[in-house]
Amino acid sequence: MSKTEADEESPTASYSSCQMVTLILVTGLSLFSFGYNAANIGGVLLYLDSSHTDCFKSSVCLNSSLMKGVLVSSCLVGAFLGALFAGTLAARRGARSTLLMNNFFFVAGSICSALAPGILCLVLARCVVGVGVGAASAMVHVYMGEVVPAERRGEHGALLAMMGTSGILVANLMCWYLAERWRWVLAFGGLPAMIQLLWGSLIMPESPLWTAKLQRGRSSPMHSIQIVCQDINSPESSGRSDVACFIESGGPWLNLLKSIGTGRAIPPLIIGCGLHVLGQASGINVIIYYGPKMLTLAGFANSAAVFISAALSLSQMCSTFLLSRLVDRLGRKPMSFIGVGCMLVSLGGIAYSYLLPPSHRAGWVALISSFAFRVAFSVSLGPLSYIITAEIFPEDIRAPGVSLCLAVKWVANFLISLTWLPLAEVVGLAGTFVLYGIMCVLAIGFLAIYVPETSGKTLGQASQIAMRELQEFSPRSP
């Protein structure tokens, strides 16, 4: 692909530093809502357990490990649906409109969660919140990847991830400050969404790529076909116009399915799904969702456990900011190797802490190891899995492709979150975290073999590199 072609495929707008900071803040409110609504259930669980006046005490057996897992995982079921829904809507209306409309799910789900009369209603309300979580996770990096220049994409993607971590931090602080007034904790989840809906409608620009599609559409009734015929993301772009026109004519998901059939979508799907599944299999969301519960099992009191979880989130924010300064200089892969290696060591420390009898020593080993794990995750698989996934898909299948990868991620998240407590009862807490450590070893191998380096590349170049990287290590017939 020539330099001219690479430049043409990713038009970006020019913004001042002040405009870019404002854009990151308002767009990042989607990830703030994502982080807050995903993490607040961890602190709420502690106070549902100890509630003596709320109807939840007798409505369903909340003391069951399975029921706690269902409550935590209900958000993830909605997230799976939201990720798929976002891809369809973004392909037809653009990522900006999708993000703005998605706020209605955060607002409605938060209000219903706060007013839920019993555990079953709360589970359903958390599913609604989950739709917003899934759509936000799928579309924020797609939108920003199309808006910002290639040489700053990693930095801005990491800053957006920091907004998500700040949501987790605020969720922990709210749980600590409001204590047993957990309904207010859940209700607050709709406020950032309302702010983004109002503020974002005024200042969020449309993606230059989406604007280019609309402009081409005005010049021809066959605009969808023209867009793909002009697409240069694919290595086979020359001489594939008939195939491309046929693919695009079926809509976003049929387009993706046909691209899978031709093999064009398989490399980015393998890389994207692999990164997200291995990231979840490391146990990160167990540590976030059940973090307060884990610390109480290690010997800390309820209030101390929630406050410490907030401090851990603050450290995660700081490390994500560090990533934003380094990722475009050092590259995606070096940062990933460093982070996953540290995650592996940290999981060993967490496992060791649960082999010790409950004591201050065990509690501090668990605390320090959890701190190291979350810092390591924040400079590696946490933000980078989103950033890389949004970079490696060709333009015409980017929205449904990223959505499918995120839907797979939420399925993995659901299964791991649902099974953590029952699994811990079978193999023990230490054994559970040893299993997560094995997943980190697999992640290192996957990164080394399949994941391309996309730093400083245009979106078209990144998708081509992903195709070549996977083909290089594909089995070859003799």
KEKOLPA-766795 format. One record per residue (C-alpha): residue number from 1; y negated, z negated, x; residue in one letter. Coordinates in steps of 0.05 Angstrom, whole numbers, plus 5000, padded with zeros to 4 digits. Each point is the difference from the previous one (the first is absolute). Example, Ala and Ser with C-alpha at 12.3 -4.5 7.8 and 13.67 -1.06 7.14 Angstrom:
BEGIN
+-----+-------+------+------+--------+
| num | north |   up | east | residu |
+-----+-------+------+------+--------+
|   1 |  5090 | 4844 | 5246 |      A |
|   2 |  4931 | 5013 | 5027 |      S |
+-----+-------+------+------+--------+
END
This chain:
BEGIN
+-----+-------+------+------+--------+
| num | north |   up | east | residu |
+-----+-------+------+------+--------+
|   1 |  5000 | 5000 | 5000 |      M |
|   2 |  4932 | 5019 | 5028 |      S |
|   3 |  4943 | 4952 | 5008 |      K |
|   4 |  4961 | 5037 | 4947 |      T |
|   5 |  5056 | 4992 | 4950 |      E |
|   6 |  5007 | 4927 | 5015 |      A |
|   7 |  4926 | 4988 | 4988 |      D |
|   8 |  5000 | 5039 | 4935 |      E |
|   9 |  5056 | 4962 | 4968 |      E |
|  10 |  4965 | 4932 | 4999 |      S |
|  11 |  4928 | 5005 | 4977 |      P |
|  12 |  4965 | 4933 | 5005 |      T |
|  13 |  4931 | 4976 | 4980 |      A |
|  14 |  4950 | 4969 | 5047 |      S |
|  15 |  4978 | 4928 | 4987 |      Y |
|  16 |  4954 | 4952 | 5035 |      S |
|  17 |  5029 | 4934 | 5026 |      S |
|  18 |  4969 | 4962 | 4942 |      C |
|  19 |  5029 | 5050 | 4950 |      Q |
|  20 |  5069 | 4995 | 5032 |      M |
|  21 |  5000 | 4924 | 4999 |      V |
|  22 |  4980 | 5002 | 4926 |      T |
|  23 |  5054 | 5051 | 4985 |      L |
|  24 |  5054 | 4958 | 5035 |      I |
|  25 |  4978 | 4938 | 4961 |      L |
|  26 |  5000 | 5032 | 4932 |      V |
|  27 |  5064 | 5040 | 5012 |      T |
|  28 |  5032 | 4939 | 5032 |      G |
|  29 |  4991 | 4961 | 4935 |      L |
|  30 |  5063 | 5035 | 4976 |      S |
|  31 |  5038 | 4971 | 5058 |      L |
|  32 |  4966 | 4932 | 4990 |      F |
|  33 |  5026 | 5000 | 4929 |      S |
|  34 |  5068 | 5023 | 5026 |      F |
|  35 |  5004 | 4943 | 5051 |      G |
|  36 |  4973 | 4946 | 4953 |      Y |
|  37 |  5045 | 5017 | 4941 |      N |
|  38 |  5062 | 5008 | 5043 |      A |
|  39 |  4991 | 4935 | 5037 |      A |
|  40 |  4972 | 4951 | 4948 |      N |
|  41 |  5068 | 4989 | 4969 |      I |
|  42 |  5024 | 4963 | 5062 |      G |
|  43 |  4952 | 4942 | 4989 |      G |
|  44 |  5006 | 5003 | 4924 |      V |
|  45 |  5076 | 4990 | 5007 |      L |
|  46 |  4989 | 4931 | 5032 |      L |
|  47 |  4959 | 4976 | 4941 |      Y |
|  48 |  5044 | 5031 | 4947 |      L |
|  49 |  5056 | 4959 | 5031 |      D |
|  50 |  4961 | 4936 | 4995 |      S |
|  51 |  4965 | 5012 | 4933 |      S |
|  52 |  5012 | 4945 | 4950 |      H |
|  53 |  4950 | 5020 | 4946 |      T |
|  54 |  5010 | 5075 | 4997 |      D |
|  55 |  5048 | 5033 | 4952 |      C |
|  56 |  5031 | 5036 | 5060 |      F |
|  57 |  5038 | 4937 | 5018 |      K |
|  58 |  5047 | 5008 | 4942 |      S |
|  59 |  4994 | 5073 | 4979 |      S |
|  60 |  5050 | 5028 | 5050 |      V |
|  61 |  5039 | 4969 | 5057 |      C |
|  62 |  4947 | 5011 | 5055 |      L |
|  63 |  5040 | 4956 | 5047 |      N |
|  64 |  5051 | 5057 | 5005 |      S |
|  65 |  4994 | 5038 | 5066 |      S |
|  66 |  5014 | 5064 | 4962 |      L |
|  67 |  4944 | 4988 | 4950 |      M |
|  68 |  4951 | 4987 | 5056 |      K |
|  69 |  5022 | 5064 | 5032 |      G |
|  70 |  4990 | 5038 | 4934 |      V |
|  71 |  4929 | 4972 | 4993 |      L |
|  72 |  4981 | 5020 | 5071 |      V |
|  73 |  5034 | 5067 | 4996 |      S |
|  74 |  4973 | 5020 | 4931 |      S |
|  75 |  4935 | 5023 | 5034 |      C |
|  76 |  5042 | 5045 | 5045 |      L |
|  77 |  5033 | 5035 | 4941 |      V |
|  78 |  4931 | 5019 | 4975 |      G |
|  79 |  4980 | 5021 | 5071 |      A |
|  80 |  5058 | 5050 | 5002 |      F |
|  81 |  4976 | 5032 | 4935 |      L |
|  82 |  4927 | 4997 | 5023 |      G |
|  83 |  5015 | 5036 | 5065 |      A |
|  84 |  5034 | 5057 | 4962 |      L |
|  85 |  4946 | 5003 | 4947 |      F |
|  86 |  4946 | 5004 | 5054 |      A |
|  87 |  5030 | 5061 | 5032 |      G |
|  88 |  5000 | 5039 | 4935 |      T |
|  89 |  4929 | 4979 | 4981 |      L |
|  90 |  4972 | 5013 | 5070 |      A |
|  91 |  5029 | 5070 | 5002 |      A |
|  92 |  4964 | 5017 | 4936 |      R |
|  93 |  4937 | 4957 | 5002 |      R |
|  94 |  4990 | 4983 | 5073 |      G |
|  95 |  5009 | 4935 | 5039 |      A |
|  96 |  4931 | 4973 | 4983 |      R |
|  97 |  5010 | 5004 | 4925 |      S |
|  98 |  5069 | 4971 | 5007 |      T |
|  99 |  4974 | 4939 | 5037 |      L |
| 100 |  4945 | 4988 | 4950 |      L |
| 101 |  5045 | 5006 | 4939 |      M |
| 102 |  5052 | 4956 | 5033 |      N |
| 103 |  4953 | 4940 | 4994 |      N |
| 104 |  5016 | 4995 | 4926 |      F |
| 105 |  5071 | 4977 | 5017 |      F |
| 106 |  4974 | 4945 | 5046 |      F |
| 107 |  4951 | 4975 | 4947 |      V |
| 108 |  5049 | 5002 | 4941 |      A |
| 109 |  5058 | 4971 | 5040 |      G |
| 110 |  4959 | 4942 | 5028 |      S |
| 111 |  4973 | 4980 | 4932 |      I |
| 112 |  5069 | 5003 | 4968 |      C |
| 113 |  5030 | 4960 | 5058 |      S |
| 114 |  4948 | 4945 | 4991 |      A |
| 115 |  5011 | 4997 | 4925 |      L |
| 116 |  5077 | 5006 | 5001 |      A |
| 117 |  5031 | 4947 | 4954 |      P |
| 118 |  5067 | 5000 | 5037 |      G |
| 119 |  5038 | 5025 | 5060 |      I |
| 120 |  5025 | 5064 | 4967 |      L |
| 121 |  4929 | 5020 | 4981 |      C |
| 122 |  4977 | 4985 | 5070 |      L |
| 123 |  5055 | 5045 | 5028 |      V |
| 124 |  4977 | 5058 | 4956 |      L |
| 125 |  4927 | 4988 | 5018 |      A |
| 126 |  5018 | 5000 | 5074 |      R |
| 127 |  5033 | 5068 | 4990 |      C |
| 128 |  4934 | 5027 | 4974 |      V |
| 129 |  4964 | 4972 | 5061 |      V |
| 130 |  5054 | 5032 | 5042 |      G |
| 131 |  4982 | 5069 | 4975 |      V |
| 132 |  4931 | 4990 | 5029 |      G |
| 133 |  5030 | 4974 | 5065 |      V |
| 134 |  5045 | 5060 | 5008 |      G |
| 135 |  4947 | 5052 | 4984 |      A |
| 136 |  4950 | 4968 | 5048 |      A |
| 137 |  5051 | 4997 | 5056 |      S |
| 138 |  5015 | 5074 | 4992 |      A |
| 139 |  4931 | 5029 | 4992 |      M |
| 140 |  4950 | 4961 | 5042 |      V |
| 141 |  5022 | 5028 | 5067 |      H |
| 142 |  5009 | 5070 | 4971 |      V |
| 143 |  4928 | 4998 | 4976 |      Y |
| 144 |  4971 | 4972 | 5064 |      M |
| 145 |  5042 | 5046 | 5043 |      G |
| 146 |  4968 | 5060 | 4966 |      E |
| 147 |  4930 | 4972 | 5005 |      V |
| 148 |  4994 | 4974 | 5072 |      V |
| 149 |  5004 | 5042 | 5064 |      P |
| 150 |  5066 | 5003 | 5037 |      A |
| 151 |  4976 | 4961 | 5061 |      E |
| 152 |  4981 | 4940 | 4957 |      R |
| 153 |  5056 | 5002 | 4949 |      R |
| 154 |  5042 | 4946 | 5032 |      G |
| 155 |  4941 | 4953 | 5008 |      E |
| 156 |  4978 | 5007 | 4928 |      H |
| 157 |  5071 | 4995 | 4975 |      G |
| 158 |  5008 | 4934 | 5037 |      A |
| 159 |  4934 | 4974 | 4972 |      L |
| 160 |  5025 | 5016 | 4930 |      L |
| 161 |  5064 | 4962 | 5015 |      A |
| 162 |  4956 | 4941 | 5020 |      M |
| 163 |  4971 | 5002 | 4929 |      M |
| 164 |  5071 | 4992 | 4974 |      G |
| 165 |  5012 | 4941 | 5046 |      T |
| 166 |  4935 | 4969 | 4977 |      S |
| 167 |  5028 | 5003 | 4929 |      G |
| 168 |  5061 | 4961 | 5023 |      I |
| 169 |  4954 | 4949 | 5034 |      L |
| 170 |  4958 | 4990 | 4938 |      V |
| 171 |  5063 | 4993 | 4957 |      A |
| 172 |  5024 | 4943 | 5045 |      N |
| 173 |  4932 | 4966 | 5000 |      L |
| 174 |  4996 | 5005 | 4925 |      M |
| 175 |  5069 | 4969 | 4992 |      C |
| 176 |  4981 | 4944 | 5048 |      W |
| 177 |  4932 | 4986 | 4968 |      Y |
| 178 |  5020 | 5006 | 4926 |      L |
| 179 |  5068 | 4966 | 5010 |      A |
| 180 |  5034 | 4993 | 4932 |      E |
| 181 |  4947 | 5042 | 4964 |      R |
| 182 |  5043 | 5060 | 5016 |      W |
| 183 |  4977 | 5041 | 4939 |      R |
| 184 |  4931 | 5007 | 5032 |      W |
| 185 |  5034 | 5025 | 5064 |      V |
| 186 |  5033 | 5056 | 4961 |      L |
| 187 |  4938 | 5016 | 4959 |      A |
| 188 |  4957 | 5010 | 5062 |      F |
| 189 |  5043 | 5060 | 5019 |      G |
| 190 |  4962 | 5045 | 4952 |      G |
| 191 |  4931 | 4986 | 5028 |      L |
| 192 |  5003 | 5044 | 5063 |      P |
| 193 |  5027 | 5057 | 4957 |      A |
| 194 |  4941 | 4995 | 4952 |      M |
| 195 |  4952 | 5001 | 5059 |      I |
| 196 |  5032 | 5062 | 5029 |      Q |
| 197 |  5001 | 5036 | 4933 |      L |
| 198 |  4925 | 4990 | 4992 |      L |
| 199 |  4979 | 5007 | 5073 |      W |
| 200 |  5049 | 5054 | 5019 |      G |
| 201 |  4981 | 5044 | 4942 |      S |
| 202 |  4930 | 5004 | 5029 |      L |
| 203 |  5011 | 5008 | 5075 |      I |
| 204 |  5072 | 5023 | 5016 |      M |
| 205 |  4996 | 5074 | 5019 |      P |
| 206 |  5053 | 5050 | 4981 |      E |
| 207 |  5048 | 5020 | 5055 |      S |
| 208 |  4976 | 5062 | 5036 |      P |
| 209 |  5070 | 5030 | 4994 |      L |
| 210 |  4999 | 4988 | 4925 |      W |
| 211 |  4930 | 5030 | 4994 |      T |
| 212 |  5023 | 5061 | 5039 |      A |
| 213 |  5058 | 5009 | 4951 |      K |
| 214 |  4952 | 4996 | 4941 |      L |
| 215 |  4953 | 5050 | 5031 |      Q |
| 216 |  5057 | 5049 | 5013 |      R |
| 217 |  5023 | 4988 | 4929 |      G |
| 218 |  4933 | 5023 | 4972 |      R |
| 219 |  5005 | 5066 | 5037 |      S |
| 220 |  5069 | 5018 | 4974 |      S |
| 221 |  5044 | 4981 | 4941 |      P |
| 222 |  5058 | 5000 | 5049 |      M |
| 223 |  4969 | 4945 | 5041 |      H |
| 224 |  5063 | 4957 | 5006 |      S |
| 225 |  5036 | 5058 | 5031 |      I |
| 226 |  4943 | 5018 | 5046 |      Q |
| 227 |  4996 | 4929 | 5026 |      I |
| 228 |  5071 | 5001 | 5024 |      V |
| 229 |  4996 | 5071 | 5025 |      C |
| 230 |  4943 | 4978 | 5043 |      Q |
| 231 |  5035 | 4936 | 5022 |      D |
| 232 |  5013 | 4998 | 5075 |      I |
| 233 |  5033 | 4933 | 5006 |      N |
| 234 |  5070 | 5030 | 5003 |      S |
| 235 |  5027 | 5029 | 5064 |      P |
| 236 |  5024 | 5059 | 4959 |      E |
| 237 |  4932 | 5012 | 4969 |      S |
| 238 |  4999 | 5073 | 5022 |      S |
| 239 |  5045 | 5041 | 4956 |      G |
| 240 |  5015 | 4946 | 4949 |      R |
| 241 |  4948 | 5017 | 4948 |      S |
| 242 |  5051 | 5022 | 4948 |      D |
| 243 |  5040 | 4936 | 5007 |      V |
| 244 |  4937 | 4958 | 5001 |      A |
| 245 |  4973 | 5033 | 4937 |      C |
| 246 |  5067 | 4988 | 4965 |      F |
| 247 |  5002 | 4927 | 5021 |      I |
| 248 |  4930 | 4983 | 4978 |      E |
| 249 |  5008 | 5032 | 4931 |      S |
| 250 |  5046 | 4944 | 4977 |      G |
| 251 |  4954 | 4939 | 5004 |      G |
| 252 |  4999 | 4943 | 5051 |      P |
| 253 |  5069 | 4971 | 4992 |      W |
| 254 |  5036 | 5067 | 4990 |      L |
| 255 |  4961 | 5023 | 5061 |      N |
| 256 |  5027 | 4942 | 5040 |      L |
| 257 |  5071 | 5010 | 4976 |      L |
| 258 |  4999 | 5073 | 5019 |      K |
| 259 |  4970 | 4982 | 5067 |      S |
| 260 |  5058 | 4952 | 5010 |      I |
| 261 |  5047 | 5057 | 4983 |      G |
| 262 |  4970 | 5045 | 5052 |      T |
| 263 |  5000 | 4943 | 5051 |      G |
| 264 |  4924 | 5000 | 5008 |      R |
| 265 |  4991 | 4931 | 4970 |      A |
| 266 |  5061 | 4966 | 5031 |      I |
| 267 |  4970 | 4980 | 5068 |      P |
| 268 |  4939 | 4964 | 4972 |      P |
| 269 |  5042 | 4967 | 4946 |      L |
| 270 |  5050 | 4974 | 5051 |      I |
| 271 |  4945 | 4974 | 5045 |      I |
| 272 |  4958 | 4970 | 4944 |      G |
| 273 |  5058 | 4968 | 4962 |      C |
| 274 |  5031 | 4975 | 5064 |      G |
| 275 |  4937 | 4965 | 5023 |      L |
| 276 |  4988 | 4966 | 4934 |      H |
| 277 |  5072 | 4979 | 4988 |      V |
| 278 |  5007 | 4971 | 5070 |      L |
| 279 |  4933 | 4965 | 4993 |      G |
| 280 |  5024 | 4966 | 4936 |      Q |
| 281 |  5068 | 4985 | 5030 |      A |
| 282 |  4967 | 4960 | 5055 |      S |
| 283 |  4986 | 4947 | 4947 |      G |
| 284 |  4924 | 5003 | 5001 |      I |
| 285 |  4991 | 4992 | 4925 |      N |
| 286 |  5049 | 4943 | 4997 |      V |
| 287 |  4954 | 4964 | 5049 |      I |
| 288 |  4939 | 5019 | 4958 |      I |
| 289 |  5027 | 4988 | 4930 |      Y |
| 290 |  5042 | 4939 | 5017 |      Y |
| 291 |  4958 | 4976 | 5059 |      G |
| 292 |  4979 | 4935 | 4967 |      P |
| 293 |  5071 | 4988 | 4977 |      K |
| 294 |  5027 | 5012 | 5070 |      M |
| 295 |  4951 | 4950 | 5030 |      L |
| 296 |  5019 | 4947 | 4949 |      T |
| 297 |  5073 | 5010 | 5018 |      L |
| 298 |  4979 | 4990 | 5073 |      A |
| 299 |  4969 | 4933 | 4983 |      G |
| 300 |  4928 | 5013 | 4979 |      F |
| 301 |  4970 | 4973 | 4935 |      A |
| 302 |  4980 | 5049 | 4945 |      N |
| 303 |  4925 | 4998 | 5013 |      S |
| 304 |  5009 | 5005 | 5075 |      A |
| 305 |  5048 | 5059 | 4992 |      A |
| 306 |  4951 | 5040 | 4958 |      V |
| 307 |  4942 | 4985 | 5047 |      F |
| 308 |  5042 | 5020 | 5061 |      I |
| 309 |  5019 | 5065 | 4965 |      S |
| 310 |  4926 | 5015 | 4992 |      A |
| 311 |  4989 | 4986 | 5075 |      A |
| 312 |  5057 | 5048 | 5016 |      L |
| 313 |  4967 | 5054 | 4957 |      S |
| 314 |  4935 | 4989 | 5039 |      L |
| 315 |  5036 | 5012 | 5065 |      S |
| 316 |  5031 | 5062 | 4970 |      Q |
| 317 |  4930 | 5026 | 4983 |      M |
| 318 |  4976 | 4989 | 5071 |      C |
| 319 |  5060 | 5037 | 5029 |      S |
| 320 |  4989 | 5058 | 4952 |      T |
| 321 |  4929 | 5005 | 5024 |      F |
| 322 |  5026 | 5002 | 5071 |      L |
| 323 |  5046 | 5058 | 4980 |      L |
| 324 |  4940 | 5038 | 4972 |      S |
| 325 |  4968 | 4997 | 5070 |      R |
| 326 |  5063 | 5022 | 5037 |      L |
| 327 |  5041 | 5046 | 4956 |      V |
| 328 |  4961 | 5064 | 5014 |      D |
| 329 |  4997 | 4985 | 5074 |      R |
| 330 |  5070 | 4977 | 5015 |      L |
| 331 |  5036 | 5039 | 4946 |      G |
| 332 |  5043 | 4984 | 4939 |      R |
| 333 |  5067 | 4996 | 5036 |      K |
| 334 |  4981 | 4953 | 5058 |      P |
| 335 |  4968 | 4951 | 4950 |      M |
| 336 |  5063 | 5004 | 4956 |      S |
| 337 |  5047 | 4986 | 5058 |      F |
| 338 |  4960 | 4939 | 5023 |      I |
| 339 |  4995 | 4972 | 4929 |      G |
| 340 |  5072 | 5010 | 4980 |      V |
| 341 |  5024 | 4969 | 5065 |      G |
| 342 |  4958 | 4938 | 4987 |      C |
| 343 |  5025 | 4998 | 4928 |      M |
| 344 |  5071 | 4997 | 5025 |      L |
| 345 |  4986 | 4941 | 5045 |      V |
| 346 |  4961 | 4964 | 4944 |      S |
| 347 |  5058 | 5008 | 4951 |      L |
| 348 |  5045 | 4967 | 5052 |      G |
| 349 |  4952 | 4941 | 5001 |      G |
| 350 |  4999 | 4995 | 4924 |      I |
| 351 |  5076 | 5001 | 4998 |      A |
| 352 |  5003 | 4946 | 5053 |      Y |
| 353 |  4952 | 4955 | 4961 |      S |
| 354 |  5049 | 4999 | 4942 |      Y |
| 355 |  5057 | 4979 | 5045 |      L |
| 356 |  4962 | 4936 | 5016 |      L |
| 357 |  5000 | 4941 | 4952 |      P |
| 358 |  4937 | 4995 | 4956 |      P |
| 359 |  4947 | 4969 | 5045 |      S |
| 360 |  4931 | 5012 | 5029 |      H |
| 361 |  5033 | 5037 | 5057 |      R |
| 362 |  5036 | 5048 | 4953 |      A |
| 363 |  4937 | 5009 | 4960 |      G |
| 364 |  4958 | 5018 | 5060 |      W |
| 365 |  5052 | 5049 | 5027 |      V |
| 366 |  5000 | 5035 | 4932 |      A |
| 367 |  4925 | 5000 | 4997 |      L |
| 368 |  4989 | 5029 | 5070 |      I |
| 369 |  5054 | 5052 | 4990 |      S |
| 370 |  4972 | 5021 | 4932 |      S |
| 371 |  4931 | 5005 | 5032 |      F |
| 372 |  5027 | 5045 | 5056 |      A |
| 373 |  5040 | 5042 | 4950 |      F |
| 374 |  4941 | 5015 | 4955 |      R |
| 375 |  4954 | 5016 | 5058 |      V |
| 376 |  5053 | 5048 | 5029 |      A |
| 377 |  5011 | 5033 | 4933 |      F |
| 378 |  4925 | 5010 | 4991 |      S |
| 379 |  4995 | 5041 | 5064 |      V |
| 380 |  5062 | 5043 | 4986 |      S |
| 381 |  5041 | 5016 | 4939 |      L |
| 382 |  4951 | 4968 | 4951 |      G |
| 383 |  4941 | 5047 | 5003 |      P |
| 384 |  5031 | 5056 | 5041 |      L |
| 385 |  5055 | 5016 | 4950 |      S |
| 386 |  4946 | 5017 | 4949 |      Y |
| 387 |  4956 | 5037 | 5049 |      I |
| 388 |  5057 | 5043 | 5028 |      I |
| 389 |  5029 | 5016 | 4932 |      T |
| 390 |  4933 | 5025 | 4975 |      A |
| 391 |  4993 | 5045 | 5061 |      E |
| 392 |  5067 | 5036 | 5005 |      I |
| 393 |  5006 | 5037 | 4933 |      F |
| 394 |  4973 | 5070 | 4990 |      P |
| 395 |  4940 | 5003 | 4955 |      E |
| 396 |  5034 | 5030 | 4939 |      D |
| 397 |  5053 | 4946 | 4996 |      I |
| 398 |  4962 | 4941 | 5030 |      R |
| 399 |  4986 | 4962 | 4935 |      A |
| 400 |  5071 | 5002 | 4971 |      P |
| 401 |  5031 | 4993 | 5070 |      G |
| 402 |  4962 | 4937 | 5017 |      V |
| 403 |  5012 | 4973 | 4930 |      S |
| 404 |  5075 | 5010 | 5007 |      L |
| 405 |  5000 | 4964 | 5068 |      C |
| 406 |  4962 | 4942 | 4970 |      L |
| 407 |  5046 | 4998 | 4939 |      A |
| 408 |  5059 | 4993 | 5048 |      V |
| 409 |  4962 | 4945 | 5037 |      K |
| 410 |  4991 | 4961 | 4935 |      W |
| 411 |  5074 | 5007 | 4983 |      V |
| 412 |  5017 | 4970 | 5069 |      A |
| 413 |  4947 | 4946 | 4990 |      N |
| 414 |  5028 | 4983 | 4932 |      F |
| 415 |  5072 | 4994 | 5024 |      L |
| 416 |  4982 | 4958 | 5061 |      I |
| 417 |  4953 | 4954 | 4960 |      S |
| 418 |  5050 | 4992 | 4944 |      L |
| 419 |  5059 | 4984 | 5046 |      T |
| 420 |  4966 | 4954 | 5051 |      W |
| 421 |  5013 | 4934 | 4966 |      L |
| 422 |  5071 | 5016 | 4977 |      P |
| 423 |  5015 | 5030 | 5069 |      L |
| 424 |  4973 | 4937 | 5034 |      A |
| 425 |  5047 | 4958 | 4957 |      E |
| 426 |  5060 | 5042 | 5024 |      V |
| 427 |  4986 | 5011 | 5074 |      V |
| 428 |  4947 | 4947 | 5011 |      G |
| 429 |  4927 | 5008 | 5016 |      L |
| 430 |  5014 | 5010 | 5074 |      A |
| 431 |  5051 | 5054 | 4986 |      G |
| 432 |  4952 | 5036 | 4953 |      T |
| 433 |  4947 | 5007 | 5054 |      F |
| 434 |  5052 | 5022 | 5051 |      V |
| 435 |  5016 | 5058 | 4952 |      L |
| 436 |  4926 | 5017 | 4997 |      Y |
| 437 |  4999 | 5000 | 5076 |      G |
| 438 |  5056 | 5052 | 5002 |      I |
| 439 |  4956 | 5044 | 4956 |      M |
| 440 |  4945 | 4995 | 5053 |      C |
| 441 |  5049 | 5026 | 5053 |      V |
| 442 |  5015 | 5059 | 4955 |      L |
| 443 |  4925 | 5011 | 4990 |      A |
| 444 |  4990 | 5005 | 5076 |      I |
| 445 |  5054 | 5054 | 5003 |      G |
| 446 |  4970 | 5038 | 4941 |      F |
| 447 |  4930 | 4999 | 5031 |      L |
| 448 |  5027 | 5025 | 5066 |      A |
| 449 |  5039 | 5058 | 4971 |      I |
| 450 |  4965 | 5025 | 4938 |      Y |
| 451 |  4928 | 4977 | 4993 |      V |
| 452 |  4947 | 5047 | 5030 |      P |
| 453 |  4935 | 4981 | 5033 |      E |
| 454 |  4944 | 5023 | 4954 |      T |
| 455 |  4938 | 4968 | 5032 |      S |
| 456 |  4941 | 5047 | 5003 |      G |
| 457 |  5037 | 5056 | 4963 |      K |
| 458 |  4974 | 5035 | 4939 |      T |
| 459 |  5043 | 4993 | 4937 |      L |
| 460 |  5029 | 5069 | 5011 |      G |
| 461 |  5018 | 4987 | 5072 |      Q |
| 462 |  5031 | 4933 | 4981 |      A |
| 463 |  5046 | 5032 | 4948 |      S |
| 464 |  5022 | 5053 | 5050 |      Q |
| 465 |  5015 | 4947 | 5053 |      I |
| 466 |  5041 | 4961 | 4950 |      A |
| 467 |  5041 | 5062 | 4985 |      M |
| 468 |  5013 | 5015 | 5073 |      R |
| 469 |  5015 | 4927 | 5018 |      E |
| 470 |  5056 | 4994 | 4949 |      L |
| 471 |  5029 | 5069 | 5014 |      Q |
| 472 |  5005 | 4983 | 5074 |      E |
| 473 |  5048 | 4943 | 4985 |      F |
| 474 |  5037 | 5032 | 4942 |      S |
| 475 |  5075 | 5012 | 5010 |      P |
| 476 |  5012 | 5071 | 5025 |      R |
| 477 |  5063 | 5039 | 4988 |      S |
| 478 |  5035 | 5022 | 5064 |      P |
+-----+-------+------+------+--------+
END
